[in-house]
């Protein structure tokens, strides 16, 4: 699978789109971008793959439900759920038994006893609790309890003690999310102690492609405080900007980025693509054509005889990379614009010219 993007944006449908709307959008885009229509066009080929991948997920109710719930991590959660199911089948619901997702981990206390882990959050922690239900179900040694903003998981075990850090790392919980537990006075104790994990607080920020290119900032109001969040260059939809300890109760604040659609550019990872309208003269005789980029305007040399749909690659004219390195490229696709409303004089002149052109029948 390719790097997961916003499948709804790939198909150009809203998140509430019906199955029929998704099917209609997929068929339309698949016809437009089928590789047979543009042989040798790598951009069209990749676009066709993206369209098929998005349709594969969104047309399947089960996959779509997981994607809507877990976003870009849906496949990881699905795999985790399958692993948990295998563990339950292997040892009556014991996730720490052979074949379980945490085989090799044991609970606190060394020689057994009842151990209680509490996961506290404010707001909706549904995704976190759904993950636990997916991993452990309702049978065997695990039971999910809910109430008043808390999520609790209890289990028993024996053998050498494992640290809360090891256990949480096995569960995929970011360790920085535990900040604030000590200040809240709970801590974790061996035996019958309680370990509290405070999840980060999330906020959303919608930005333009230009802001993602140059970097920007947003003011986030949370807990009665206004915080300025610096958004670095190169972020994409789904990027997460973390401010350690800036949320309520000393929790981390995570700002989730979403890019607005752009009227000219389409983003593919660090690469950009756009259309470039050219005249009949420019396509036939060639010349230098001005192209707008997010950096400014550059000149593209269009060779004589350039065909409609031909793509040109402008290196390092794409998006900056969030983790550094060379920026992406800009792919420019030619769109030939023919003259209309020819005068009688122009028609008369065009006839002899076209008679001189030795052009084979393109439909032959």
Residue, then its C-alpha position, 0 to 999 in steps of 0.5 A: x500500500x502507498x502512504x495513506x492520504x485522505x481517501x475522501x480527498x483522493x476521490x473528491x467526495x465528502x466524508x458523508x458520501x453514500x456508497x453510490x456516490x463513492x462508486x460513481x466518483x471512482x468510475x469517473x476518475x478511473x476512466x479519466x486517469x486510466x494508464x491506457x489513455x496516457x501511456x508512459x505518463x507516470x503521474x497518471x499511473x500513480x494517480x490511477x493507483x491512488x484512486x484504486x486504493x481509495x476505492x478499495x477501502x471506502x467501498x468496503x463497509x468494514x474497511x471504511x468504518x475502520x478508516x473513519x475511526x482510526x484514520x491513517x493508522x486503520x490497518x495497524x489497528x486492524x492487525x492489532x485486532x487480529x493479533x488479539x483475536x489469535x491470542x484469545x483463541x490460543x488461551x481463553x482470552x489471555x492477551x499475555x499468553x502464547x500467541x497473544x499480542x503481549x506474549x512475554x509481558x507480565x503484570x505487576x506483582x511478580x507472583x500474581x495478584x490483581x493489577x489495575x491500570x487506569x486510563x483517564x481522559x477528558x472528552x471522548x476517549x472512544x477511540x482508545x477504549x475501542x482499541x482495547x476492546x479490539x485487542x482484548x474483547x470482553x472475555x478471559x482475564x481482560x474487562x473494559x469498564x467505563x465511567x465518568x471520563x475513565x477507561x480501566x483495564x484489569x488483568x492478572x498475571x504471574x512471573x517476573x514483573x514488567x514496568x509500566x513503560x514496557x507494557x505501554x510500549x507494547x500497547x503502542x501508547x506514546x510515553x510522553x502521554x503519561x506526563x502529568x500522572x505524577x503531578x496528579x498524585x497517582x503514580x504506579x506501585x508494584x502489587x496493587x498500585x495504580x498507574x494513570x495514563x493521561x492522554x494528550x488533548x487534540x485540536x485541529x488546524x486547517x491550513x492552505x497549501x501555501x502555509x504548508x509550504x512556507x510554514x505558519x502559526x495558529x492560535x489555539x484556545x484551550x482551558x481558558x488559555x490562548x496558545x500560539x502554535x508554530x506549524x513547520x514547513x512541509x506538514x501534510x493532512x494528518x501531520x501532528x504538532x505536539x506541545x509537551x505539557x501545554x494542555x490541561x493538567x500538564x498534558x500534551x497538546x497535539x494539533x492535527x493538521x488538515x490541508x485545504x484543497x488547492x485550485x491549481x496544485x495537487x499534492x502527492x507527498x512532497x511532489x506537486x502537479x499542475x496543468x499548464x495551458x499553452x497556445x497552438x503556436x507554443x505547442x507547434x513551434x515551441x518556446x519559453x512559457x512562464x509557470x507559476x510555482x509556490x516559490x514564484x514564477x519560472x520559465x519552462x522551455x516547451x519543445x516544438x511539437x509538444x503533445x497535449x498531456x505531455x508532462x515536464x518535471x521541474x526538480x526541487x520545485x515541490x514541497x519541502x520535506x517535514x524531516x529535512x532533505x531535498x524538496x519534492x518536484x513539480x510535475x507540469x502537464x501540458x493542456x493545449x488550448x486551441x483557437x476558436x471563432x476563426x475568421x474567414x481569413x484565418x480559415x482560408x489560411x489554415x487550409x493550405x497550411x494543414x495540407x502541407x502538414x504530413x500528419x498520419x491518421x492518429x486513429x489508424 
